[in-house]
Amino acid sequence: MTDLLRQEIATLATTIVVKVGTRVLTKADGRLNLERIARLGEELHEVICSGRRVVLVSSGAVGAGMGRLGLATRPTDLAHLQAVAAVGQSALVEAYEKSFSTHGRHAAQILLTADDLEHRARYLNARNTILTLLEYGEIPVINENDTISVDELLTTFGDNDRLAAIVTNLTQSPLLVLLSDVDGLFDGNPTSPDSKIISTVTQLDDSVFSLVCDPAAGGLGKGGMASKLKAARLATSAGENVIIANGRKPGVLADIIAGRRVGTLITAQGQTVAARKRWIGYTIQPRGQLILDAGACRAVGQQGRSLLPIGVVDVTGNFKKGDVVTLCDENRREFARGLSNYNAQEVHQIKQRQSGEIETALGHRPYDEVIHRDNLVLTGECFENES
């Protein structure tokens, strides 16, 4: 069944980011499912033939390494995880190259770490490389660089879901497709016959997150529905659309391109965000937190003003000048992020002071604002103080 909203989204999606999870790519024993990868390559080729560009974010390196090394369980220590990922990554890319070359295309491997994307110059370099590959009609295959990442490998939920959302924002792609081994977001336990798929989510709030239930938890994959919803929030907050669907079903990408009602569509939650502000608001991990009074919340969140020191009531974290910090109301609810003009110690010294008093407190006054409005991104609702 087609859907007018989905048809419109698919028509406007000239670039699509497709993220495929470990459980889609591997068999029950952890080995790569080469038939499924071949089918995925064919579907991606068909999407490109429809006049669209495709970026693939692929999990599966650790799972592929386990299969190649004959391991029955996922290692728990960092050194073994990294070694298994190194073995598996080559197997994964070999499989994609074989699949894509059948259709006259190539797998262009790009391995990234969070640090790569937080550094502005490297972020832009990654973006330029991906866009150039798309010009050639090739398929960038992006994965976390597990052999040198630390925190990412040890977390429970899918880093590649978040990476896919960041890549979506980086390339300003109108549509992110998260392919998993479930049909979408259900209104109950997916294993229950009474549960139904939620076709469309227009408001990604706490009531949606409360529906999360991952019966497959504990398998090879690190992700889950909670991870996918968090990734969807990252992408939709910047003005893009997200579809969560079952990557094991043949023709799923063709159905999505045709605007058919498959999986769960999560619609854009706001207006499209400019490229630089995507980097500030949705890519860099914050290094600190500023708590603002009600007046500053209104000025920043509702009136589009810069953050002045007079409005800062508390500071946490040990951030440097130029780091991203979150802006919160006095109940510590985040509503914005921005690049700080001062380090944490300096903000402590000038908080609740007029801009004219900065020089008295610090001995210099390079900026009147703690954060200029050009370096601010609203990430949520601006709250008033509650009585």
N, C-alpha and C positions, 0 to 999 in steps of 0.2 A: 504494500500500500504506500503510495507516495504522499508527501506532506508538503504543502505550499511553502511553509517556513523553511523546511529542510532543503527544498529545491532552490530557494533564493540563496541560502547560505552556501550550498554547493556550487551554484553558478558564480558567486562572487569569490569563491576560494581559488584564486589563481595559483597559490602556493599552499601546500598541505604538509604538515608535519605528522608523520605516522610513527607512533611508539609501539613497539612489540615487546611483550614480556617473555620472561624465561619459560613459563609453563606453556606458552603458545609454541615455542621453538623446539622444545625437547620432548622426548618420549618419557614414559614413566620411570625408566632406569637412568634418566639424566642425560642420555646421549642425544645429539642433535637429530631432529626429525627432518631429514634432507628432503623428503617429499613435500613437507609443508613449506620449507624454505623455497623450494622450486616454485610452488604455487604462489607464494607471496611475491617472488620476483616477477612472475607473470602478471599478477594483479597490479603491482607498482608500475610495470611497463605500460599496462593499459591506461592507468591514470595519466601517465605522461603523454600518451598518444591522444588523450582527450584535450590536450592543450594546457595542462597544468604542470607545475613543478612539484617535486616530492623530495622531502628530507626524511630520512629514516633514522630514528633513535632506537637502538637495539640493545636489549639486555641479552644475557645468555652466555657471557664469557666464562663465568665460574661453572655454570651447568655444563657447558661444552667441555671444559677442562676436566670436570669430574668424569664425564663419559669417556674421554680420550685416555685418562689415566686409570680407568677402572675403579673409581672410588664409589662406594655405596652411600656415603653420607658427606654432607658439606663440612669442610674443615672449620674449626672454631678459632684457631690462632691466626694472627695476621700474616706471618711469613708463609704459611701453607696456603692461605687464601690468595695471596698475591701470586704465588707460584702457579696455582691452579688456574687463576685468571689469565696469566701470561700464556700458558699452554692453550687454554680455551679460546682466547681472542684470535689467535691465528687460524684455528679451526673454524671459528665463526665467520671470519672474513673470507676464507677460502670457499666456504659454502655459498656466501652471498655472491662472490665473484663468478662462481660457476653458474649460479642461477641467472644473474644479470647478463652475462656474456651470451647466453642463449638468445637474448633479444637485442644484441648489439650494444649493450651498455656495460658500465664498469662500476664496481663498488669502491668508492673513494673513502677510505678509512680516516676518521678524525677522532682522536682520543683527547678528552678534555678533563680538567679538574676544576673544582670550584674556584681555585685561585686564578686560573686562566681567565675565567669570566668576570671576576671581581676587579681585575686590572684593566683599566679603560683601554689602553693601547692594544693589549692582547685580545680583549673582547671585540674590538673593531677588526683586528686581524682575522679572528675566527669568522666574524660576520662576512668580511670581504671574500674569504676563501670559500665559504659555503655558497655565497651568491654567484661567484665565478664558476664554481662547479655546476650550478644549476643552469648557467648560461650555456655550458657545454652539453647539457642534456644528460648529465651523469647523476648518480644518486649518492649523495653524501650519507655515509653510515657512521653515525655518531654514538659513542659509548663513553661511559665514565672510564678514566684511566685507572683501572683497579690496581695495576701493579705499583703505583706510587701513592694512591689515595689511602688515607687511614680511616678517618671518621666514617667515610661513605661506606666502606666495606663492613663496618661493624654495626651499622644501624639496622633496625628491624624492617622499616618500610622503604619502598622503592625509591632510591635516589634518582633512577632514570625516569621516573614519572615527573619529578621536579625538573630534571635536566631537560626533558621534552618540553615542558612549559617555558623554561628559560629560552630554549632554542626557538620556540614559537614567537616569543617576544623579541628575541634577537633578530629574527628574519622578518618580523612583522607579518607573519602568516595568518590569514583569516580563519584557519581551521586547524585544530589539533585533534587527531584521532588516536585514542588510547585503546590498543587491542590487547585484550586479556583472554582468560579462559572462561569468563562468565559473560552472559548475554547483555549485561548492563547493571544499573542500579535497581534493586528490587525494593518493594515496600515492606518486605519481611525477610526471613531467612531464605536465601536462594534455593535451599534444598527442600523447602516446604512446597507442596503442590498448591497451597492457597496463596502463595506469594506471586505478585505480578510485577512486571517490569514497569518502571516509571519512564514513560516515553520522553517527556520534556521537563526540564527544571529551569525555571525562569528566575528563581531567587535562591541563591546558594547560602542558606542560613543554617543555624544550629539544628533546625528540625530535619534538614536533609542529612547532615552528618550523623544524626542519631539513628539513621537507618542502616549504618554500616554494619555488615556482618560478613566475615570472610571464612567460609567453611574450609577453604583449602589452605588456611594458615599452617605454616610448619613445613611446607614443601620446599622445592628448590628456589622459588622466586622470593625476592625480598619485599615485593610490593603487595598491595591489597587495595580494597576499595577506599579506605581512608586516605591512602597515598594518592590515589587518582583524583579524589575530590579536592585535596589540597592543591594538586597540580592544576586542576580545573579552575580553582579560585585564582591562582596566579595568572593564568591565561585570560580568563574572562574579565578579571579586573582591569586588564589592559585593553579590553574591547574586542577580544577574539572569542570564537565559539569552540566548544569541545564536544566530541562524541565518544562515549565509552561503549565498545562493542566487542563481540566474541571473535577473536582472530582465528579460531579453529574452524569457523564456518566458511566454506568456499564461497567466493564472490562477495564477501562482506564489503570490500572497498568499492566494488562496482555498485552495490546497493546504496552506499553512502553518497557516491557521486551522482547517482540518479535521483537522490532525494527521497529514497524509500525509508520507511519508518523502522529502522533497525537500531538496537541499542538504546542508549540514553543520551539525548541532546541536552547540553547545558549551555544556555545562551549567554551572550556577552552581558556582563553586569554593569557596564558603563561605556563611555565614549572611548574611541581609540586614543591611546596615549602616545605622545611623541617618542621617538627612538631613544633620545638621551634620558628622558624621564623613566622609560621602561628599565633602563640600566640602574638608575638610582632606586626606583621603588620596588622592583621585582627581581633583581639579580643579585645585588650585593647583600651579604649578611650584615645586619646592623651590629655595630660595636658598642652601642650604648643606648641610653634611654633618657629623654627629657620629659619631665612631668610639668604640664602647663596649667595655669589657672583658667577659669571660665572665659575671661576676656580674651586671653591669647588664643584659646580654642576657637572662639568666634572669629577673631581676626584672621587666623590662618585657615581654618576650615571652611568658613562661610564668606569671608570678604576678600580672599585672595591676597592677603598681606604677608609680608616677611615676619619672621619670628624675632622679636626684640628681647633683650635680656630681662626686661621688667616682667615679662610673662612667665618666666621659668621659675618654678618653685622647688624643683628637686632634680638631681642628676645622678645617674647610675652608670657604671661601666668605666673603662679606662681607655677612652677613644682619643685619637689624634685629630689635629686639624685636617679637614678633608674627608674624614670617615663618615659613613652613613650612620645616623642615629634615628631611632623611632621617636615620634611625638605622641604623647598620651595625655588623656585628661586626668583629673585628680583621682579617678578610680582606676588608673593605669590601663585604660583601654586605648589601644593604638588607633590613630586615625590618619597618620601621615608619616612620611620618612623624608629625610633630607641630608645634605652635606653640611657638616658643621664648619663654621668659620673659625672656631676656637677649639682647643683641646679640652678634655674633661676638667682638669684643674682650673683652667681659665674660666670655664662656664660656671664652676662653683663660686669663683671669686666675683663674677659680675651678675649672677642671678638676682632677680628682683631689684635691679638697679636701672636707672634711666641710661639711655645710650650715651648721654653726655658725661656720665660718671665712669665709663669704661677706662679712660686714660688714667683717672685717679686710682682705680683699682689695680690696673695692670702696668701702668707706666707707658702705655701706647694704646692707640685705637685704630687698627687697620680697617675695621669694619664696624658699622653701626648695628648690624644685625647678627644674631647668632646663626641664623640660616636665612639666606636670601630667597625670596619667593621663586626665583628662576631655578633654584636648586631644591625645590620642594615638590613632593608628589603626594596627593591624597590617596590613602590606601583603604579608607573606611569612613564610616559615619562620624561626624564631629558631635560629641556628646556634650550636653550641658551638665553642670553639677546637679546631682540629685539630692533633694531635701530628705 
